[in-house]
Amino acid sequence: MKKILAVVCIFAALFSFASCKRRLTPEEEEASRAVARSIALAEYESKVAASIKHEEDIVEDKAKTLEELGKTEKGKRIVFHNTSGYTQYEVITMDKDGKAETWERYVYYPNTDSYNVAMKDKDTRKFAIIDSDEELRLVVYKNKNEKGFKGVDYETMLKNLKDFGYTIVE
């Protein structure tokens, strides 16, 4: 009986120690909050730095795309762009007779939501999606409305684009 009572007393003591909480001093509480704030700030700054790096990568890719498209060449191609709300580069290539043959559009969307909307809306456009890059929020389209541009001569196409307010890359 004494052994049982001793075991019960030991468990009672263990449970009483387990249920006690030591109160932190005001200095310890403030130090704990300061550590939590410091960790949260470090995580936030890391996310901001990653976001800035991502946007820099997109800007770099825009410049690379424009460089690859080149400049407008009389009778060969017209390169133009639009930057209202998003960056859009376009190139119309001409056949050997100086008539429009193909039209491609490169669109860099400003955020993930607009990119996702564009990807869902791929069947309702005059332009068909031929390539995309989710990381860069880039969608490359090809004009499938050939009746609207194919066979139009270089000078007429150039004048129409200027009249619509596009910036010609020369």
KEPAFI-881352 format. One record per residue: x, z negated, y negated of N, C-alpha, C, O in turn. Coordinates in steps of 0.1 Angstrom, whole numbers, plus 5000, padded with zeros to 4 digits. Layout:
REM KEPAFI-881352
XZYXZYXZYXZY
...
//
This chain:
REM KEPAFI-881352
500850005012500050005000500950004987500550074978
502049924988502849924976503550064974503750104963
503850134985504350264983503450364977503750444969
502150354981501150444975500950414960500850504952
500950284957500750244943502050284935501850324924
503150274941504350324934504350474931504750514921
503950554941503850694940502750724929503050814921
501650664929500650684919501150654905500950724895
501950544904502550504891503550604886503550644874
504250664895505250764892504550884886504950944876
503450934893502751054889502051024875502051114867
501550904874500950864861501950874850501650924839
503150824852504250824842504650974839504751004827
504751054849505151194847504051264839504351344830
502751244842501651304835501651264821501351334811
501951134818501851084805503051144796502851174784
504151164803505251234795504951374792505251424782
504251434802503951584800502951604789502951704783
502051504787500951524778501451494763500751524754
502551424762502951384748503651504742504551574748
503351524729504051624721504851554710504351464704
506051604709506751544698506451624685506451744685
506151554675505751624662507051664655508051594655
506951784650508151844643508151784629507151754623
509351764624509451714610509151824601509151944605
508851804588508551914579509752014578509452134576
510951964578512052054578512152144590512452264589
511852084602511852164614510652274614510852384619
509552234609508452324608508752444598508552554602
509352414587509752514577510852604584510852734582
511752554591512852634598512152724608512652834609
511252674615510552754625509752874619509852984624
509152844607508452954600509453054595509153174595
510553004590511553094584512153184595512353304592
512353134607512853214618511753324621512153444624
510553284622509453374625509353484615509153604618
509453454602509453554591510653644592510453764590
511753594595512953674596512853774608513253884606
512353734619512153824630511153934627511354044629
510053894620508953994616509554094606509254214607
510354044597510954134587511954224593511954344590
512754184602513654264609512954374617513354494617
511854344624511054444632510454544622510554664625
509954494611509354584601510354684595510154804595
511554634592512654714586513154814596513454934593
513154774609513554874619512554984621512955104622
511254954620510255054621510255154609510055274610
510455094597510555174585511755264586511655384582
512955214590514155304592513855414602514355524599
513255384613512855484623511955594617512155714619
510955554609510055644603510755734592510555854592
511655674585512355754575513255854582513355974578
513955814593514755904600513956024606514356134606
512755984611511856094617511456194606511456314608
511156144594510756234583511956324579511756434576
513156264579514356344575514556454586514956564582
514356424598514456524609513456634607513856754609
512256604602511256704600511656794588511556914589
512156734577512656814566513756904570513857014565
514656854578515856934583515357054591515857164590
514357024599513757134607513057244599513157354602
512357194588511757294579512757384573512557504573
513857324569514957414563515557504573515857624570
515657454585516257544596515257654599515657774601
513957624600512957734602512957844592512957954595
513057794579513057894568514357974568514258094566
515457914572516657994573516558094584517058204583
515958054596515858144607514958264604515158374608
513858234596512958344592513558444583513258564583
514558394575515258474566514458504553513558424549
514858614547514158644534513458774536513558854545
512558804526511858924526512759044524513659044516
512559144533513359264532512459384531511559404540
512559464521511659574518511559664530512559714536
510259684534509959774545510159714559509859774569
510759594560511059534573510259404576509659384586
510259314566509459194568509159124554509859144544
508059044554507758964543507658824547506958784557
508458744541508458594544507858524531508358554520
506958444534506258374523505858234527505858204539
505558144517505158014521504057954512503758004501
503557844516502457774509502757624512503057584523
502657544502502857394504501757314498502057214491
500557354500499357274495498857174506498057214514
499357054506498956954516499756954528499856854535
500457064531501257074543502257194540501957274531
503257194548504257304546503957414556503757394568
503757534551503457654559504357774555504357814544
505057824565505857934563505258054572504758024583
505258174566504758284573505658404573506358424563
505658484583506458604583505558724589504958714599
505558834581504958954586506059054588506759084579
506159104601507159204604506559344603505359354607
507359434599506859574598507459654609508459624615
506759764613507259854623508259954616508559934604
508760054623509760144617509260224606509960274598
507860234605507260314594506960224582506360274572
507260094582506960004571505559954571505059914560
504859954582503559914583503559774591504259754600
502659684586502559554592502259564607501359634612
503059484615502959494630502559354635501659344644
503259244631503059114636502959014624503559044614
502258904627502158804616502258664623501358634631
503258584620503358454625503358354614503758374603
502758234618502658124608503257994614502957964626
504057924606504657804611504157694602504357694589
503357594607502757494599503257354603503257314615
503857284594504257144595503157054590502957054577
502456984598501356894594501956764588502956714593
501256714578501756594571501656464579502356364576
500856464589500656334597500156374611499756484614
500256274620499856294634498356334635498056414644
497556274628496056304629495756444626495056514633
496356504615496056644612496656734622496156844625
497856694627498456774638497456774650497256884656
496956664654496056654666494756734664494256794673
494256734651493056814648493356964650492557034656
494557004645494957144647495057184661494657294665
495557094669495757124683494457134691494257214700
493457054686492157064693491357184688490457234695
491657244676490957344670491557484673491457574665
492257504684493057624687492157744690492757854689
490957734694490157854698489257904687488658014689
489257844675488357884665488957954653488357974642
490257994654490958054643491258194645491158254656
491658264634492158404635493558394640494058504645
494158284640495558264645495458184658494758084659
496258234668496258164681497558084682498658134677
497557974688498757884689499657944699499257974711
500957974696501858024705502957924708503757944718
503157814700504157714703503757594694503057604684
504257474699504057354691505057254694505757254705
505257154685506157044687505556924681505556904669
505056834690504356714685505256624677504856564667
506556614681507456524674507656564659507756484650
507756704657507956754644506656784637506556824625
505556764644504156804639504156944635503556984624
504757034643504857174640503957254649503957234661
503157344644502357444652502757584647502757614636
503057664657503357804654502257894659501757884670
501757974650500558054653500958204652501958244646
500158284659500258434658498858484654497858454660
498858574644497658624639497058724649497658814653
495858684654495258774664494158864658493458934666
493958854645493058944638493759064633493959084621
494159144643495059264639494359364630494959434623
492959374631492259464622492459424608492359514599
492759304605492859254591494159284585494359274572
495259314592496559334586497359444593498159514586
497159474606497959574613497859714606496759764605
498959774604498959904598498959904583499160014577
498859794576498859784562500359804557501259744563
500559894547501859924543502559804536501859714530
503859804535504659694530504259654515503959544512
504159754507503859734492502459674490502259584482
501459724498500159674496500059524501499459444495
500759494513500759364518501359264508500859154506
502559304503503259224493502459194481502359084476
501759294476500959274464499759184467499459094459
499159194478497959114482498458964483497758874479
499558944489500058804491500358744478500058624475
500958814469501258764455499958734448499858634441
498958824449497658804443496958674448496258614440
497258644460496658524466497458394462497058284466
498558414455499258294451500358244460500858134458
500658324470501758274479503058294473503258384464
504058214476505458224471506258314481506358284493
506758424476507458514484508958464485509558434474
509558454497510958414498511758544497511758624505
512558544486513358664483514758624482515658714480
//
